[in-house]
Amino acid sequence: MTFATATQALKQTAGLFKDGGTTLCFDLAGIERADSAGMALLVEWLRLAQEADIRLRYARPPEHLQAMARVSGLAECLSPDPATD
């Protein structure tokens, strides 16, 4: 989730927020690299979920992503979901 991939990831996932579900969970375990654009993508997904009244959870965020979230003041939004962790 970097500047090079975030825009495409947003385009590929935008429809998930329009399907009318109640819960959406992104498994972040496979994220090997992330930068500020990746963090912005996570925040945008939260915004889209809020607009669509969807409960969004991030499962298994890797430590490097959690560290970025802490520095950015976004640690709470990346708290692992105990139901999927």
C-alpha positions in Angstrom: 0.0 0.0 0.0 2.1 2.8 -1.4 1.8 5.9 -3.5 2.2 3.6 -6.5 -0.7 1.3 -5.6 -3.1 3.2 -3.4 -5.2 4.8 -6.1 -5.7 1.6 -7.9 -6.6 -0.2 -4.7 -9.2 2.5 -4.0 -10.7 2.0 -7.5 -10.8 -1.8 -7.1 -12.5 -1.7 -3.7 -14.9 1.3 -4.1 -17.8 -1.0 -5.1 -17.5 -2.9 -1.9 -18.9 0.1 -0.1 -22.0 0.3 -2.3 -23.1 -3.4 -2.0 -25.3 -2.7 1.0 -23.6 -5.0 3.4 -23.3 -4.3 7.1 -19.8 -5.4 7.8 -16.6 -5.3 5.8 -13.2 -6.7 6.9 -9.9 -6.1 5.2 -7.2 -8.6 6.0 -4.0 -6.6 6.1 -1.6 -9.5 6.9 -0.1 -9.5 3.4 0.9 -5.8 3.4 4.6 -5.8 3.1 5.2 -2.1 2.3 3.2 1.0 3.2 3.7 4.7 3.1 1.5 7.8 3.8 -0.6 7.0 0.7 -1.4 3.6 2.2 -2.4 5.2 5.5 -4.6 7.7 3.5 -6.2 4.7 1.8 -7.1 3.2 5.2 -8.6 6.5 6.3 -10.6 6.8 3.0 -12.0 3.3 3.5 -13.1 4.3 6.9 -14.8 7.4 5.5 -16.5 5.4 2.8 -17.7 2.8 5.3 -19.1 5.5 7.6 -21.0 7.1 4.7 -22.5 3.8 3.7 -23.3 2.8 7.4 -21.0 -0.2 7.1 -18.9 -1.5 10.0 -15.3 -1.7 8.8 -12.6 -3.7 10.5 -9.0 -4.2 9.7 -7.8 -7.7 10.6 -4.2 -8.7 11.2 -2.4 -5.4 10.5 1.4 -6.0 10.4 3.6 -4.4 13.0 5.1 -1.9 10.6 1.6 -0.7 9.7 0.6 -0.4 13.3 3.7 1.6 14.0 2.8 4.0 11.2 -0.7 4.3 12.6 0.6 5.1 16.1 2.8 7.9 14.7 -0.1 9.2 12.7 -2.5 9.2 15.6 -4.6 6.5 13.8 -3.7 3.5 16.1 -7.3 3.0 17.2 -8.6 2.4 13.7 -6.1 -0.4 13.2 -6.8 -2.3 16.4 -7.0 -5.9 15.4 -10.4 -7.4 15.3 -10.5 -10.3 17.8 -13.2 -12.1 15.8 -10.8 -12.4 12.8 -7.4 -12.3 14.4 
